[in-house]
Amino acid sequence: MPYHEGIIVVARFQCRATGKTFSLLPYGLAPYHQYTVRSILLAVLLAAAAQENGFGSLFCVAEKGLEGDCRTTGFLLGRWLKLCLSGLHREHAELARWATLDAPRSGLGIRDRLQELAGYCRVLGIRGPPGILGLDEVLERHARTTGRFLFGTASQQRGAP
């Protein structure tokens, strides 16, 4: 799947009662991120596959393993890995109702965190790279079941206990 930039139209609304505006984001977007969940997860899974093949650091993967016009850096790959795992850990109890999952682990190095993410994807039926299969079904099911994003936190949920 080639990398490409594009514009995603996001519907904005204004509450009649409070006058506040809000957006209605598609479940395939991560709130407060400029890339789709599909792009984020694909890049991180490519990094996981590259690590298994002894490719090197996330910086090396970003520089040599992703498409040339993609502006992803090793730092950004690290942030995306954290985003993905924090969402999966946060929603672990819900996801465990769908599939048998290992308990979340903490204090891991990059390689182990990449393997943990790949393990979550395998168990949930998300397949990739080179493309990503099964992701839309997982994101949609999660959104419909919980009313939350799997990756990222919507503004109305920020600061909530």
N, C-alpha and C positions, 0 to 999 in steps of 0.2 A: 504494500500500500504506500504510494508515494506521499511525501510530506507536501502539504500545501497550506497556504494561508487563505483565510476567507473571513467573511463577516457573518456573524450569527445574529439574527434579529431577536431581541428579547423584549417581550411585551411588558410595558410599564403601566401601572394602574394607580389611581388615587382613591383612598378610602373616603367615602362620603361623610362618615362620622368624625374621623380625626383629621382629615386633610393630608395625612401622610401618604407618600408614594411608596410603591413596592413593585418588585419585578417578579415575573413568573418564569423561572428558569426551567428549561428542559432537564430531565434527570440525567442526561448525558454530559452535563456541564458540572464542573466543580466550582462552587461559589468562591468568588474573589480570586479566580485563576484565569489566565489568558488562554489556556489550552483546554481542549476537551479531555474528558476522562479517558477516552479511547487513545488519544495521543500520549497522555501522561503514562498510562499503564503500558502501552506498547513500548515506549522508550525505556521504562524501567525493566520490563521483561527482556528486552534486547540486552540491557546491561547485565541482567541475571544470566542470560545465556552466554554472554561474552565472558563473564567471570568464571563460569564452569569450564570454558575453553582456555582459561589462563590468559585472557585478553588484557588484564591489568586493572587499573583504577577506574573510577567513574569518569575522571577527567579524560583518560585515554579512550574510553568508550564514546564519550561525547565528541571527542575530536576525530576519531577514526571510524567509529562504528555506526554513526548516524548519517543521514543524508547531508550532503554538502551545504545546501541552503537552509538547513534547520539550524536555528540559533540556540540550541540547547547546550548548556555548559555542564561540566561535572558538578558544580555547585547546585545547579537547578535539578539535575538528576537526584542528588542527595536529598533535596527538599521534597521532590516528588515521592521518593521512597518513603520518607517520613510521613507525608500526607496519606499515602496509600495504607501504610501499616497502622497509622493512628486511627483511620476510619475503620479498618477491619477489626482492630482491637476494641474500639468503642462499640461496634455493632456485633461483637463476637457472640453474645448470648442469642441474638436474633438469628444470625447465620448458622449457629449450631443447631437450630431447629430444622434446618434444611439438609444439613450434612454433618458427618462426624468430623469434627475439627480438633486438631491438637490445641492445647492451651497456649495462649499468647506468651511469648517469651520476651524478657527484657535484658538489657546489658549486652546485646549482641554486636559483633562487628558488622561491617558493610556486607561482606560475603554471606554471613548467616542471615542477615535481615533480607537480603535478596532471595535467598533460598526459602525463607519463611513466606515471603510474598508469593513466590512461585508455587509453594505448597498450598496456600489458600486458593490460588487460582485453579489449580488442578482439582481440588476437592469440590469447588463451587461450579466446575464445568466451564471455566474460562480457559480457552486454548489460544496460545500464541507464543512467540512470533512464528512466522513472519507477519501474519495479520492477527486480529483478535476475534475469536468466535465465542459466543455465549455471553459476552459482557452486557449487551443491551438487555437480555433477559434477566440477568442478575440485578442490574441497576433498576429496571422497571419493577421487578418483584419487590425489591427492598423498599423502593419509594412508595409503592402502593400499600405495602404492609405497615410501614412505620411512619410515613409522611416526612421522612428525613432523607438527606443526601447520604450516600454511602461514603463518598469522598468529599471532604470540605464541610463547612458549617455555614448554614444560611444565617443572615443577619438576625432574624427573629429568635434564633437559638443561641446566639453568642451571648455569653454572660449568664445564661440560664443555668441553674443548678442541675 
